[in-house]
């Protein structure tokens, strides 16, 4: 199973102004890329509870796994599963269900967890043309430096850049 981080950041590396802010500040081009990349039924979207709370109800037509320490506190929601298991078990379960991609879609703690464990093959990073004066950074401290290999870069619109990287964990 391919494990892919998908994120949008400001030029100075922030995901949002606060933990309760949705992705309303990102471009239409980024939202279109996210929708196209994560649709199609072959992948599952993995997010943390705080990210889920900015998009309650899930994402239409896509399976979502929400990482939380208290999965029983959430109501049953179609297309959304709440899990407190270790990520290794969740990934194994999703692969057994036929998913070939896991899209790790936030937030900072989830991105950092997957990278620290070496469970990321690729990173899609949209860089939006804005600087925030404060906010939630893309990552917390990692255990070590991690060199990336640029696969591609392209403009999503006349201002927004999409960077696609391979990690050393991918074996490719």
TORLUM-72443 format. One line per 4 residues: number of its first residue (from 0); their letters; for each residue z, x, y of N, C-alpha, C, O. Coordinates in pm, whole numbers, padded with zeros to 5 digits. Layout:
NUM = A = Z/X/Y/Z/X/Y/Z/X/Y/Z/X/Y; ...
This chain:
0 = XXXX = 00000/00084/-00118/00000/00000/00000/00000/00089/00124/00082/00180/00138; -00093/00060/00214/-00095/00130/00343/00017/00076/00430/00037/-00045/00440; 00090/00166/00492/00199/00130/00581/00163/00176/00720/00148/00296/00745; 00148/00080/00812/00088/00107/00942/00178/00058/01055/00215/-00059/01059
4 = XXXX = 00214/00148/01145/00283/00106/01267/00177/00056/01364/00072/00117/01381; 00207/-00057/01427/00121/-00111/01532/00211/-00142/01652/00306/-00220/01641; 00180/-00079/01766/00267/-00094/01883/00185/-00083/02010/00078/-00023/02014; 00240/-00143/02115/00185/-00128/02249/00294/-00068/02336/00409/-00112/02333
8 = XXXX = 00257/00034/02412/00354/00102/02498/00296/00121/02638/00175/00115/02660; 00387/00143/02732/00347/00181/02866/00307/00328/02864/00331/00397/02765; 00248/00375/02970/00211/00517/02979/00335/00605/02963/00325/00715/02909; 00452/00559/03010/00573/00639/02994/00654/00602/02870/00773/00632/02862
12 = XXXX = 00590/00536/02773/00647/00522/02640/00743/00408/02613/00820/00415/02517; 00740/00303/02696/00831/00190/02673/00761/00076/02601/00642/00049/02622; 00838/00007/02514/00789/-00112/02443/00807/-00238/02526/00727/-00332/02516; 00911/-00240/02607/00942/-00356/02691/01049/-00317/02792/01104/-00207/02787
16 = XXXX = 01078/-00409/02883/01186/-00385/02979/01322/-00403/02912/01418/-00333/02946; 01330/-00498/02817/01458/-00530/02752/01432/-00579/02609/01318/-00603/02570; 01539/-00593/02533/01527/-00637/02394/01486/-00783/02382/01442/-00825/02275; 01498/-00859/02487/01462/-01001/02480/01324/-01031/02538/01279/-01146/02536
20 = XXXX = 01257/-00928/02589/01126/-00949/02650/01018/-00952/02543/01016/-00867/02453; 00929/-01048/02552/00816/-01055/02460/00708/-00958/02506/00727/-00882/02601; 00596/-00962/02438/00485/-00873/02473/00393/-00934/02580/00275/-00899/02587; 00446/-01025/02662/00364/-01090/02766/00299/-00990/02860/00196/-01020/02921
24 = XXXX = 00356/-00872/02874/00306/-00773/02969/00184/-00697/02916/00117/-00629/02994; 00154/-00706/02788/00039/-00633/02734/-00090/-00708/02765/-00089/-00827/02794; -00200/-00636/02757/-00331/-00692/02791/-00381/-00792/02687/-00337/-00792/02572; -00474/-00875/02730/-00541/-00966/02636/-00612/-00886/02528/-00619/-00929/02413
28 = XXXX = -00666/-00771/02565/-00738/-00686/02469/-00644/-00637/02360/-00682/-00632/02243; -00521/-00600/02396/-00423/-00557/02296/-00386/-00673/02205/-00379/-00656/02083; -00362/-00789/02261/-00327/-00906/02179/-00441/-00940/02082/-00416/-00975/01967; -00564/-00931/02129/-00680/-00956/02043/-00686/-00853/01930/-00710/-00890/01814
32 = XXXX = -00664/-00725/01962/-00664/-00622/01859/-00554/-00649/01756/-00579/-00640/01636; -00434/-00682/01800/-00323/-00711/01710/-00359/-00826/01616/-00341/-00816/01495; -00409/-00933/01672/-00446/-01051/01593/-00552/-01016/01489/-00540/-01053/01372; -00657/-00945/01531/-00766/-00908/01439/-00719/-00811/01330/-00757/-00825/01214
36 = XXXX = -00636/-00715/01368/-00588/-00614/01272/-00497/-00674/01167/-00505/-00637/01050; -00410/-00766/01207/-00308/-00817/01116/-00348/-00947/01045/-00270/-00998/00965; -00465/-01000/01073/-00511/-01123/01007/-00592/-01089/00883/-00631/-00974/00863; -00617/-01188/00803/-00705/-01169/00689/-00636/-01179/00554/-00703/-01174/00451
40 = XXXX = -00504/-01195/00554/-00434/-01219/00430/-00402/-01098/00343/-00333/-01112/00243; -00452/-00979/00379/-00428/-00862/00295/-00300/-00789/00332/-00253/-00703/00257; -00242/-00823/00446/-00125/-00751/00493/-00008/-00841/00525/-00023/-00962/00546; 00108/-00780/00528/00231/-00846/00567/00280/-00777/00694/00265/-00655/00709
44 = XXXX = 00338/-00854/00785/00389/-00799/00910/00540/-00784/00895/00609/-00879/00858; 00592/-00665/00923/00734/-00638/00912/00790/-00613/01052/00741/-00527/01126; 00894/-00689/01087/00959/-00674/01217/01111/-00680/01199/01161/-00725/01096; 01181/-00634/01299/01325/-00649/01303/01363/-00782/01364/01280/-00851/01423
48 = XXXX = 01490/-00817/01350/01539/-00944/01401/01517/-00960/01551/01477/-01067/01596; 01543/-00855/01630/01528/-00866/01775/01383/-00892/01814/01357/-00970/01905; 01290/-00828/01746/01148/-00853/01773/01113/-00995/01732/01043/-01066/01805; 01161/-01038/01615/01133/-01175/01569/01182/-01278/01672/01115/-01378/01695
52 = XXXX = 01297/-01254/01731/01351/-01350/01827/01265/-01364/01952/01281/-01461/02027; 01175/-01269/01976/01082/-01283/02089/00958/-01363/02049/00880/-01404/02135; 00940/-01385/01917/00826/-01465/01866/00874/-01558/01755/00820/-01554/01645; 00975/-01642/01782/01030/-01727/01676/00923/-01819/01618/00832/-01864/01688
56 = XXXX = 00936/-01844/01491/00841/-01931/01424/00731/-01854/01354/00650/-01913/01283; 00727/-01724/01373/00628/-01643/01302/00493/-01641/01370/00477/-01683/01485; 00395/-01589/01297/00259/-01576/01347/00167/-01657/01256/00161/-01631/01136; 00096/-01753/01310/00014/-01841/01229/-00082/-01765/01137/-00150/-01671/01180
60 = XXXX = -00086/-01807/01011/-00180/-01752/00915/-00144/-01615/00862/-00223/-01553/00791; -00024/-01566/00894/00017/-01433/00848/00158/-01438/00792/00244/-01510/00843; 00180/-01361/00685/00314/-01349/00627/00395/-01250/00708/00346/-01143/00743; 00519/-01286/00737/00607/-01199/00815/00737/-01179/00739/00794/-01272/00682
64 = XXXX = 00783/-01053/00738/00914/-01019/00683/01000/-00973/00799/00961/-00884/00875; 01117/-01035/00813/01209/-01000/00920/01327/-00926/00859/01396/-00977/00771; 01350/-00803/00907/01463/-00724/00861/01586/-00765/00939/01587/-00759/01062; 01691/-00806/00869/01814/-00850/00933/01931/-00826/00838/01913/-00828/00716
68 = XXXX = 02048/-00804/00892/02166/-00789/00808/02220/-00923/00761/02304/-00929/00671; 02173/-01032/00823/02223/-01165/00789/02109/-01263/00765/02087/-01353/00846; 02035/-01247/00654/01919/-01334/00630/01953/-01481/00612/01870/-01567/00640; 02074/-01512/00567/02111/-01651/00543/02139/-01728/00672/02155/-01850/00670
72 = XXXX = 02146/-01658/00784/02172/-01723/00914/02048/-01786/00975/02056/-01851/01078; 01932/-01767/00912/01807/-01816/00969/01755/-01934/00888/01765/-01934/00765; 01699/-02035/00956/01642/-02149/00882/01514/-02109/00809/01445/-02015/00849; 01483/-02181/00704/01356/-02159/00634/01242/-02187/00731/01238/-02292/00795
76 = XXXX = 01152/-02093/00739/01038/-02104/00829/00913/-02068/00750/00908/-01961/00691; 00812/-02155/00748/00690/-02122/00674/00629/-01990/00720/00614/-01966/00840; 00594/-01904/00624/00530/-01778/00657/00626/-01668/00700/00582/-01559/00736; 00757/-01695/00697/00857/-01597/00740/00963/-01584/00631/01016/-01683/00583
80 = XXXX = 00993/-01460/00594/01098/-01430/00497/01198/-01337/00566/01159/-01239/00629; 01325/-01368/00553/01431/-01287/00612/01495/-01204/00501/01537/-01258/00399; 01501/-01071/00521/01549/-00981/00416/01648/-00880/00470/01636/-00833/00584; 01747/-00848/00386/01844/-00743/00420/01835/-00627/00321/01914/-00533/00329
84 = XXXX = 01740/-00633/00229/01724/-00528/00129/01677/-00398/00192/01623/-00397/00303; 01697/-00287/00121/01638/-00161/00167/01485/-00174/00175/01424/-00247/00098; 01425/-00102/00270/01280/-00114/00291/01201/-00076/00166/01092/-00130/00144; 01253/00014/00083/01183/00052/-00040/01162/-00070/-00130/01055/-00089/-00187
88 = XXXX = 01265/-00153/-00142/01258/-00272/-00225/01163/-00374/-00164/01084/-00437/-00235; 01171/-00391/-00034/01082/-00487/00034/00937/-00445/00016/00853/-00529/-00016; 00906/-00318/00035/00768/-00271/00019/00720/-00290/-00124/00606/-00332/-00145; 00804/-00261/-00221/00768/-00279/-00362/00742/-00427/-00391/00645/-00461/-00459
92 = XXXX = 00827/-00514/-00340/00809/-00659/-00360/00679/-00708/-00297/00608/-00787/-00359; 00648/-00663/-00177/00527/-00709/-00109/00402/-00658/-00183/00303/-00730/-00194; 00408/-00536/-00232/00295/-00482/-00308/00276/-00560/-00438/00163/-00588/-00477; 00386/-00597/-00504/00378/-00676/-00627/00319/-00814/-00601/00261/-00875/-00691
96 = XXXX = 00332/-00864/-00479/00275/-00994/-00442/00129/-00982/-00400/00067/-01080/-00361; 00075/-00860/-00408/-00067/-00842/-00381/-00103/-00797/-00241/-00221/-00787/-00209; -00006/-00769/-00158/-00036/-00720/-00024/-00078/-00574/-00031/-00015/-00495/-00102; -00182/-00538/00041/-00232/-00401/00039/-00199/-00324/00167/-00220/-00203/00175
100 = XXXX = -00147/-00397/00267/-00110/-00335/00394/00022/-00393/00442/00048/-00512/00427; 00104/-00308/00499/00222/-00357/00570/00208/-00309/00714/00195/-00190/00741; 00212/-00405/00806/00199/-00377/00949/00339/-00378/01008/00400/-00484/01021; 00389/-00262/01044/00522/-00248/01099/00509/-00271/01249/00453/-00188/01321
104 = XXXX = 00563/-00384/01295/00532/-00431/01430/00653/-00438/01522/00652/-00515/01618; 00755/-00361/01496/00863/-00351/01593/00997/-00396/01542/01011/-00458/01436; 01089/-00364/01617/01094/-00287/01738/01130/-00142/01713/01104/-00085/01607; 01191/-00084/01814/01223/00059/01813/01300/00100/01688/01266/00201/01626
108 = XXXX = 01403/00024/01649/01483/00061/01532/01400/00057/01404/01417/00142/01317; 01312/-00040/01393/01229/-00052/01273/01125/00059/01269/01104/00121/01164; 01060/00086/01381/00965/00198/01385/01033/00329/01344/00980/00404/01263; 01150/00353/01401/01222/00476/01374/01266/00483/01228/01254/00589/01166
112 = XXXX = 01315/00374/01173/01357/00370/01032/01242/00407/00939/01259/00492/00851; 01126/00346/00958/01013/00373/00871/00964/00517/00885/00929/00580/00786; 00963/00569/01006/00921/00708/01026/01021/00807/00967/00981/00905/00904; 01149/00782/00985/01251/00872/00928/01241/00879/00776/01265/00984/00717
116 = XXXX = 01207/00768/00714/01196/00764/00568/01061/00814/00518/01041/00830/00397; 00968/00840/00610/00836/00885/00569/00750/00773/00513/00660/00798/00434; 00777/00650/00554/00704/00532/00505/00599/00483/00604/00582/00362/00622; 00530/00575/00668/00424/00538/00761/00302/00624/00731/00310/00747/00733
120 = XXXX = 00189/00559/00703/00064/00631/00678/-00017/00648/00805/-00080/00752/00827; -00016/00544/00890/-00098/00544/01011/-00022/00480/01126/00072/00404/01106; -00064/00513/01246/-00007/00453/01366/-00123/00409/01456/-00211/00488/01490; -00121/00282/01495/-00210/00230/01599/-00123/00211/01723/-00030/00131/01723
124 = XXXX = -00154/00284/01828/-00075/00280/01950/-00164/00242/02067/-00253/00317/02107; -00139/00124/02120/-00209/00081/02241/-00131/00133/02361/-00011/00109/02372; -00199/00203/02451/-00135/00252/02574/-00186/00167/02689/-00304/00168/02723; -00092/00093/02748/-00125/00004/02860/-00106/00078/02993/-00015/00160/03005
128 = XXXX = -00192/00050/03091/-00189/00124/03218/-00080/00074/03313/-00108/00014/03418; 00044/00100/03274/00157/00060/03357/00273/00156/03330/00285/00211/03221; 00356/00175/03432/00479/00254/03418/00596/00160/03441/00601/00090/03543; 00692/00157/03348/00813/00077/03367/00921/00168/03427/00930/00286/03393
132 = XXXX = 01002/00112/03516/01111/00189/03574/01227/00207/03476/01309/00296/03495; 01233/00125/03374/01337/00132/03271/01288/00050/03153/01191/-00024/03164; 01356/00064/03039/01316/-00018/02927/01358/00036/02792/01442/00125/02780; 01296/-00022/02691/01322/00014/02551/01215/00114/02509/01097/00081/02509
136 = XXXX = 01255/00237/02474/01156/00337/02433/01095/00304/02297/01154/00232/02217; 00978/00357/02273/00904/00337/02148/00986/00380/02027/00991/00308/01927; 01051/00496/02033/01127/00548/01919/01264/00599/01963/01284/00638/02077; 01357/00597/01866/01483/00668/01882/01458/00809/01831/01346/00845/01795
140 = XXXX = 01564/00889/01827/01548/01026/01780/01507/01028/01633/01561/00954/01551; 01412/01113/01602/01369/01132/01464/01443/01250/01404/01500/01331/01477; 01443/01260/01273/01513/01369/01205/01444/01503/01226/01507/01608/01221; 01313/01497/01249/01236/01619/01267/01108/01589/01343/01067/01474/01355
144 = XXXX = 01045/01694/01395/00914/01678/01457/00815/01634/01350/00825/01677/01235; 00721/01550/01388/00622/01500/01294/00484/01514/01357/00450/01437/01447; 00404/01609/01312/00268/01624/01367/00179/01509/01320/00187/01467/01205; 00095/01461/01408/00002/01354/01376/-00141/01406/01386/-00167/01503/01458
148 = XXXX = -00232/01342/01315/-00375/01375/01324/-00447/01256/01385/-00439/01144/01335; -00519/01282/01494/-00593/01176/01560/-00713/01135/01475/-00797/01219/01441; -00720/01008/01441/-00833/00954/01366/-00941/00906/01463/-01059/00934/01447; -00895/00831/01565/-00990/00779/01663/-00918/00737/01790/-00796/00719/01791
152 = XXXX = -00996/00723/01896/-00947/00666/02020/-01060/00582/02077/-01178/00615/02062; -01022/00473/02143/-01124/00389/02205/-01061/00303/02313/-00940/00277/02313; -01145/00258/02404/-01100/00165/02507/-01104/00024/02450/-01204/-00017/02391; -00995/-00050/02469/-00994/-00191/02431/-01050/-00277/02543/-01107/-00384/02519
156 = XXXX = -01033/-00231/02665/-01095/-00290/02783/-01112/-00176/02882/-01101/-00060/02844; -01139/-00205/03007/-01166/-00095/03100/-01043/-00014/03139/-01056/00086/03210; -00923/-00054/03096/-00799/00016/03132/-00708/00051/03014/-00621/00137/03028; -00727/-00013/02901/-00634/-00004/02789/-00691/00083/02678/-00805/00063/02634
160 = XXXX = -00612/00181/02633/-00657/00277/02532/-00588/00250/02399/-00467/00225/02395; -00664/00255/02291/-00610/00244/02156/-00622/00379/02089/-00731/00435/02079; -00509/00432/02043/-00505/00559/01970/-00472/00529/01825/-00383/00448/01796; -00543/00593/01733/-00522/00572/01590/-00491/00708/01527/-00572/00800/01534
164 = XXXX = -00372/00720/01467/-00326/00845/01410/-00299/00834/01260/-00269/00725/01210; -00310/00944/01191/-00267/00957/01052/-00140/01041/01053/-00129/01138/01129; -00043/01005/00969/00079/01083/00959/00069/01179/00840/-00018/01161/00755; 00155/01279/00834/00154/01369/00718/00204/01300/00591/00190/01356/00482
168 = XXXX = 00263/01181/00603/00316/01110/00487/00207/01038/00410/00229/00995/00297; 00088/01025/00469/-00019/00945/00409/-00086/01015/00292/-00149/00950/00209; -00073/01145/00285/-00139/01217/00177/-00288/01228/00197/-00359/01274/00108; -00338/01186/00316/-00482/01186/00338/-00529/01277/00440/-00649/01284/00466
